[in-house]
Amino acid sequence: MSDVVEKTLSALPSLLSLDSQAGAGKLSPSSKLGNLIKGITELTSKHEEEKLIKKELESIKEQVASPNTTMRQMKEIMVRAIYCEMLGYQASFSYIHAIKLAQQGSVLEKRVGYLAVSLFLNETDEFLLLLVNTVLKDLQSTNLIEVCMALTVVSQMFPKDMIPAILPVVEEKLTHPKEIIRRKAVLALYKFYLIAPNQVQHIHSKFRKALCDKDPGVMTASLHIYLQLIKENPESYKDLTGSMVTILRQVVGGKLPLDFNYHSVPAPWLQIQLLRILAYLGKEDQGTSEMMYDVLEESLRRAEMNHNITYAILFECVKTIYTVHPKSQLLEKAAECIGNFVLSPKINLKYLGLKALTYVVQQDANLALPHQMTIIECLDHSDVIIKRETLELLFRITNAQNVTVIVEKMLEFLRLTCDDYSTIDLVGKVAELTMNSVFSLGGDVMQPDIPNNFLRLLAEGVDNVEDRQLRLFAVDSYVSLLQGVTAKLPQRFLQVISWVLGEYSYLREEESDPGSVMRLLARLLDQRHTSTETRSWVLGAMTKLCSSPVSVALARDVCERYLSSLYSGSLNTVLRQKAQELMILSQDTKLRARVLPAEGRLESLEVDSSLSFLDGYVSEALAAGAAPYKSPHQRQEDLVQEKALSLEPYGLSLPVSLSSCSITDRLTDRRSPTLLSMSSGLSGNSTELSHQEGSTTLKLEGVKRVWGKDGYLAQQQSAGETPTPLVELPNPLLSPQSPPSQTQKPSSGLEPDQEKRQLASSLFVGLGSHNSVCLVRLPSTVWLFIKHCQSANQSHVFKALFKRFYINSCQSISCISGSPLKEVKGHSVSVCLHTVVMKRASVQVELAGLLSYQRPLGQPQAAQFSLSLSLKHFLRPLTVSTGDYGKMWLSFSHDLKQNLRLVTTEHQEPLTATLDALKGKLHLHVVDIIGSEGIVACRLLQGPGQGQPCLLHCRVNADSLAVWLRSPVPELPDSLLYHCQKALTET
Amino acid sequence: MIKFLLMVNKQGQTRLSKYYEQVDIEKRPSLETDVVKRCLSRKKEECSFVEYKDFRLVYRQYAALFIVVGISDTENELSIYELVHNFVEVLDKYFSRVVSSIMFNLDKVHIIIDEIIQNGHIVETNKNRILAPLLALDKMAEAH
């Protein structure tokens, strides 16, 4: 709150004591109302209140009925009745008496009568007809106060049909000598315009007169009409632009009497009203807009006083500037102005700044750029309203690149919020964004967790009205989507749609014919562009929907076609199985009743993940001589051992996603042999293998993955949960943007997301090339490649088999897990995967190990190796928010300060350039850069899990960078500083 | 557009309510309880605007008294926030002379509000003009 307001507040002693108990008795002018209010205040329960008000209403009823009650008493009774109604208790018996009071009372009593009428009745109440004569009489009264109050009540409520009865009298008042009468007459006509526009069409010229009235109050009143008229039909009122501009200029210039000022600001609410009118007039109209540029600029300039009300004007002015035809110079100033809002420490202004930004980014999304940091901060603000407003802003600037993050943020917010309205609103937006993103990204690049999160959101939560509404919303929007052209919809989105429709179509009730959704789904199956994966989802949805006779018939029809000759050649077993199931289901009524009980929709099902129900089958099979089940892991080991079996394609565990990937982008033989050998080992690139063997092995493409590495993956759909994530296979070319998610992850302590980020920044770094042994650093993983031989003519000796490989543990590093040796056929490379972490932070460590191997015809051999690893191999970016950074900073005890050299480049600020250099070389995360200061964070892999953080605070100090490091690990700041120095010297 | 104006004490009891959009009498108490709960639960350092259903609330506290205004999306929150203060200044100007309190003069406070807001629009903000009709009424009542 500003100082001015603060002062005013302290100067309000009388008001501040208004609600205090102490003054109640003494101050009460009318004891009965006083007692009632006092009584209510002292009550502790709703029940007591009810009792007290019932008693009060009884007493009021008695009094109004009594012939002895005077009008003066009646006035007091009416106020009590108003009070009772305000608390929610009907006092309808007193309505007629309120009208009577307005008819018969003397001025103050009459006013209270009118007041009671306006509070008790609504505009359509027939009681109002009883008032028409009284109003007419008062309008014609010689007592100005009576005319005034009649006009007041008319402009609040009046029976539409009776307008003609009083219209001439009201019109007449437009020329009344007293400004207050003219003003109220204009407001009454405004009311007529609102409820019956046709009735006042003939007096538009009189409105113009009112606009030009010498009294500012009358002019102001007429603006309500004009705002309405111009909003509805701007074209007809363009000629008023000049007048509006002149009025605004006069107001801004302080030409109004001083009592129109509010805290020294001339008629602020009038200014706001005028700015709104100008916005409507200048919208999409260059000529008209040009007329107002000057006054808008002046408004911006004049509103410089630091008071809330000037900010309110500025906000409106910015909105107008961004609504009318653009003028770059003005836009710039307005944008600058928004900056002041957003950066303000006052929370109300920050809120308004976000709102203004939300408005203007619709015209130019780049306007958000200067405020990125503030926006990020606001996203983590403790005030939910600020957070919510920020999301609204982000919603407006969503594009293909940032949609993932923004939707994630929204979902994050949704998990925290409990406000039903905002949930529904926001989920609608998430749905829209998800759709949009799917469209704009073509669906294939989208992170699979977005649709999954979205589905989880729909499925989770108690089954209350809001959830139902939300699901229905999704169902409806998807149905309408399917009714359109579906050819362009990405497969993943169609899968989402299928699932949602399968689960929640029943919410649509019987409003539409039950088969409509089924038909839409069937249509999807018929379309050529629908992938087999999607078809399987669609069939799943149809299975769930197969309840009504119409649906059953449709399902049977679909299945028959599906299983007929047209599809029988299909290799896709899952699809066939689903169709078969649906077929059986559609033919067997009893089975249907059991599988799809009408009432059982909302119960979640127990999923027996151990598959115990198959035990009988398994033991039978074993008894009959079948081989026991082996996990892929075991199978793989077996393969390594039993070299006699030449089944290399199975040698590497198939990535979970293999089935859903398309075999298009992959390594081709175009690449140089050396690079090929590197990268194939690097990512454990199994796609490559499957490609090589593509012709001879099982076709896995398009087959829905049901059986995973560890056995059956619970199909959670039936339990009302999210479907199994569709893991995307990235381009194996391993660009930093597309990390190889199929890489085996020996250490599971890292979140996939973070891992991706690390991967993006750390992939290929440290790819040193020892002659025979090289080391590639991946997240928490050291890959060791041992090349057997370089020369081509020795290729036949490559069939070496490595027996053992291990890394010596030492003081500084430790090996926390290792994987068995793998041989990549045809590339003379064997791969072994070990995870190495740095136990104690030090500048450099030695990694030593022993490798034993055996050539096909030779003796077992052993080779020792050692590698030098630097601290930076164990550093990873630490992504934290500025807020978290601050908290962590305070809690760390080991610190170190040092001045470092600044990097200078042509294109960048020295600070940015230096931090970029550090980021590039040491994989630090730049959290924030504010002015001449930057904060940076990283973490050291020290064991399983996240690792230990180290924070850097950097400030530009003349020609050097003052760096302050803090960490909970004693040696870390010192070692890291060494590497920072080194990195900057090399740059 | 203003949807309603509430004056509430710290216990959440309504002292005055004025609606500019029709809300059934029976539904008002629960709406008010809900609205007041939202505002009272907010911390001092949080902003004075709350999203509520499809509209927004602007609230301002004066010692034990809360004034809450429900507004539509298109309204300028800060201008309403200051309108509340203007209203309070008018009340102060009027009641400091009469030495009384708003709660026992429900009718007069309503008459003042009727001058400031009509049909959900701000129609007068000039303090002298807001009070003129009421002062004239008082004068005539005295003469009686």
Chai-1 contact restraints between the chains, C-beta under 6 A:
chainA,res_idxA,chainB,res_idxB,connection_type,confidence,min_distance_angstrom,max_distance_angstrom,comment,restraint_id
A,L12,B,D92,contact,1.0,0.0,6.0,A-B,restraint_1
A,S14,B,S96,contact,1.0,0.0,6.0,A-B,restraint_2
A,L15,B,L91,contact,1.0,0.0,6.0,A-B,restraint_3
A,L15,B,D92,contact,1.0,0.0,6.0,A-B,restraint_4
A,L16,B,A63,contact,1.0,0.0,6.0,A-B,restraint_5
A,L18,B,S101,contact,1.0,0.0,6.0,A-B,restraint_6
A,L18,B,I102,contact,1.0,0.0,6.0,A-B,restraint_7
A,D19,B,N9,contact,1.0,0.0,6.0,A-B,restraint_8
A,D19,B,A64,contact,1.0,0.0,6.0,A-B,restraint_9
A,D19,B,L65,contact,1.0,0.0,6.0,A-B,restraint_10
A,L27,B,S100,contact,1.0,0.0,6.0,A-B,restraint_11
A,L27,B,S101,contact,1.0,0.0,6.0,A-B,restraint_12
A,S28,B,F104,contact,1.0,0.0,6.0,A-B,restraint_13
A,P29,B,F104,contact,1.0,0.0,6.0,A-B,restraint_14
A,G34,B,F104,contact,1.0,0.0,6.0,A-B,restraint_15
A,I37,B,M103,contact,1.0,0.0,6.0,A-B,restraint_16
A,V79,B,L106,contact,1.0,0.0,6.0,A-B,restraint_17
A,V79,B,D107,contact,1.0,0.0,6.0,A-B,restraint_18
A,M86,B,S17,contact,1.0,0.0,6.0,A-B,restraint_19
A,G88,B,I25,contact,1.0,0.0,6.0,A-B,restraint_20
A,G88,B,R28,contact,1.0,0.0,6.0,A-B,restraint_21
A,G88,B,P29,contact,1.0,0.0,6.0,A-B,restraint_22
A,V107,B,L137,contact,1.0,0.0,6.0,A-B,restraint_23
A,V107,B,M140,contact,1.0,0.0,6.0,A-B,restraint_24
A,L108,B,L137,contact,1.0,0.0,6.0,A-B,restraint_25
A,L108,B,A141,contact,1.0,0.0,6.0,A-B,restraint_26
A,R111,B,L137,contact,1.0,0.0,6.0,A-B,restraint_27
A,V112,B,D107,contact,1.0,0.0,6.0,A-B,restraint_28
A,L115,B,H110,contact,1.0,0.0,6.0,A-B,restraint_29
A,N122,B,Q22,contact,1.0,0.0,6.0,A-B,restraint_30
A,I145,B,A136,contact,1.0,0.0,6.0,A-B,restraint_31
A,C148,B,P133,contact,1.0,0.0,6.0,A-B,restraint_32
A,T152,B,D114,contact,1.0,0.0,6.0,A-B,restraint_33
A,S155,B,Q118,contact,1.0,0.0,6.0,A-B,restraint_34
A,L187,B,V123,contact,1.0,0.0,6.0,A-B,restraint_35
A,H224,B,H121,contact,1.0,0.0,6.0,A-B,restraint_36
A,D259,B,N126,contact,1.0,0.0,6.0,A-B,restraint_37
A,D259,B,N128,contact,1.0,0.0,6.0,A-B,restraint_38
A,F260,B,N126,contact,1.0,0.0,6.0,A-B,restraint_39
A,Y262,B,N86,contact,1.0,0.0,6.0,A-B,restraint_40
A,W269,B,I122,contact,1.0,0.0,6.0,A-B,restraint_41
A,W269,B,T125,contact,1.0,0.0,6.0,A-B,restraint_42
A,I272,B,S79,contact,1.0,0.0,6.0,A-B,restraint_43
A,N308,B,L78,contact,1.0,0.0,6.0,A-B,restraint_44
A,N308,B,E82,contact,1.0,0.0,6.0,A-B,restraint_45
A,I309,B,E82,contact,1.0,0.0,6.0,A-B,restraint_46
A,Y311,B,L78,contact,1.0,0.0,6.0,A-B,restraint_47
A,A312,B,N76,contact,1.0,0.0,6.0,A-B,restraint_48
A,A312,B,L78,contact,1.0,0.0,6.0,A-B,restraint_49
A,A312,B,S79,contact,1.0,0.0,6.0,A-B,restraint_50
A,E316,B,N76,contact,1.0,0.0,6.0,A-B,restraint_51
A,I347,B,C47,contact,1.0,0.0,6.0,A-B,restraint_52
A,N348,B,C47,contact,1.0,0.0,6.0,A-B,restraint_53
A,N348,B,S48,contact,1.0,0.0,6.0,A-B,restraint_54
A,Y351,B,C47,contact,1.0,0.0,6.0,A-B,restraint_55
A,Y351,B,F49,contact,1.0,0.0,6.0,A-B,restraint_56
A,L352,B,L78,contact,1.0,0.0,6.0,A-B,restraint_57
A,D383,B,E46,contact,1.0,0.0,6.0,A-B,restraint_58
A,D383,B,C47,contact,1.0,0.0,6.0,A-B,restraint_59
A,I385,B,C47,contact,1.0,0.0,6.0,A-B,restraint_60
A,Y421,B,K53,contact,1.0,0.0,6.0,A-B,restraint_61
